[in-house]
Amino acid sequence: MSTPAARRRAADRDPGLQPERTRLAWRRTTLSGTVVAVLAVKTVLHGGASAAGVVAGALCCLLWLGFLSVAHRRIRTLAATASPASFAPRHAAAAVLCTVAMAACGAALVL
């Protein structure tokens, strides 16, 4: 339970440029995921279209779309207000799952 003074200090807090830095970090991470998805498709097409390669490439693209959705939602939230709401744990878990699974698909394509 917080005291009225603590709530007032939290309300008076100036986040500065932190939301903007976080928004830019989400954009950079999304760009990195885009590069991974494009390279996965290029690897599938260049190396000969095996069934496993096509599945891994398609899964990588689907995971990229999932991450893009989560990132876009967070970027919009950060841009909407100077004091954005906390990141929902289920969205954070989805972002982590998409990132780790995309890395696994990329490793499967390379090996």
C-alpha positions in Angstrom: 0.0 0.0 0.0 1.5 3.4 -1.0 1.2 6.6 0.9 -0.3 9.7 -0.7 3.2 11.3 -0.7 4.6 8.3 -2.6 1.8 8.5 -5.2 2.3 12.2 -5.6 6.1 11.7 -6.2 5.3 9.0 -8.8 2.9 11.3 -10.5 5.4 14.1 -10.6 8.1 11.9 -12.0 9.5 13.1 -15.3 10.4 10.1 -17.5 12.7 12.2 -19.6 13.7 10.6 -22.8 13.4 7.0 -21.5 10.2 6.2 -23.4 11.7 7.5 -26.6 14.9 5.4 -26.1 12.8 2.4 -25.5 10.7 3.0 -28.6 13.8 3.3 -30.7 15.2 0.1 -29.2 12.0 -1.7 -30.2 12.4 -0.3 -33.7 16.0 -1.5 -33.9 15.0 -5.0 -32.6 12.2 -5.2 -35.2 14.6 -4.2 -37.9 17.0 -7.0 -36.8 14.2 -9.5 -36.9 13.3 -8.3 -40.4 16.9 -8.9 -41.5 16.8 -12.4 -40.0 13.5 -13.3 -41.7 14.8 -12.0 -45.1 18.0 -13.9 -44.7 16.1 -17.1 -43.8 14.0 -16.8 -47.0 17.2 -16.1 -49.0 18.8 -19.2 -47.5 15.8 -21.4 -48.3 15.7 -20.1 -51.9 19.4 -20.1 -52.5 20.2 -23.5 -51.0 17.5 -25.4 -52.8 14.0 -25.7 -51.6 14.0 -28.8 -49.3 10.8 -29.5 -47.3 12.5 -28.9 -44.0 14.1 -25.7 -45.3 10.7 -24.4 -46.5 9.1 -25.2 -43.2 11.8 -23.5 -41.2 11.8 -20.5 -43.5 8.0 -20.2 -43.3 8.1 -20.6 -39.5 10.7 -17.9 -39.2 8.5 -15.5 -41.2 5.5 -16.3 -39.0 7.5 -15.8 -35.9 8.7 -12.5 -37.3 5.1 -11.4 -37.9 4.3 -12.3 -34.3 7.2 -10.3 -33.0 6.3 -7.4 -35.3 2.8 -7.4 -33.9 4.0 -7.3 -30.3 6.6 -4.6 -31.1 4.1 -2.5 -33.0 1.7 -2.6 -30.1 4.4 -1.6 -27.6 5.7 1.2 -29.9 2.2 2.7 -30.2 1.8 2.5 -26.4 5.1 4.3 -25.8 4.3 7.0 -28.4 0.8 7.6 -27.0 1.7 9.1 -23.7 4.6 10.5 -21.7 4.0 8.0 -18.9 3.2 4.7 -20.6 1.7 1.6 -18.9 3.9 -1.3 -18.0 4.6 -4.0 -20.5 2.2 -6.8 -20.0 3.9 -10.1 -19.0 2.1 -12.1 -21.7 3.4 -9.7 -24.4 6.9 -9.9 -23.0 6.7 -13.7 -23.0 5.4 -13.6 -26.6 8.3 -11.4 -27.7 10.8 -13.7 -26.0 9.2 -16.8 -27.5 9.3 -15.3 -31.0 12.9 -14.2 -30.6 14.2 -17.5 -29.3 12.2 -19.6 -31.8 13.4 -17.4 -34.7 17.0 -18.0 -33.6 16.3 -21.7 -33.5 14.8 -21.7 -36.9 17.8 -19.7 -38.2 20.2 -22.2 -36.7 18.3 -25.1 -38.2 18.6 -23.4 -41.6 22.3 -22.8 -41.3 23.1 -26.4 -40.1 
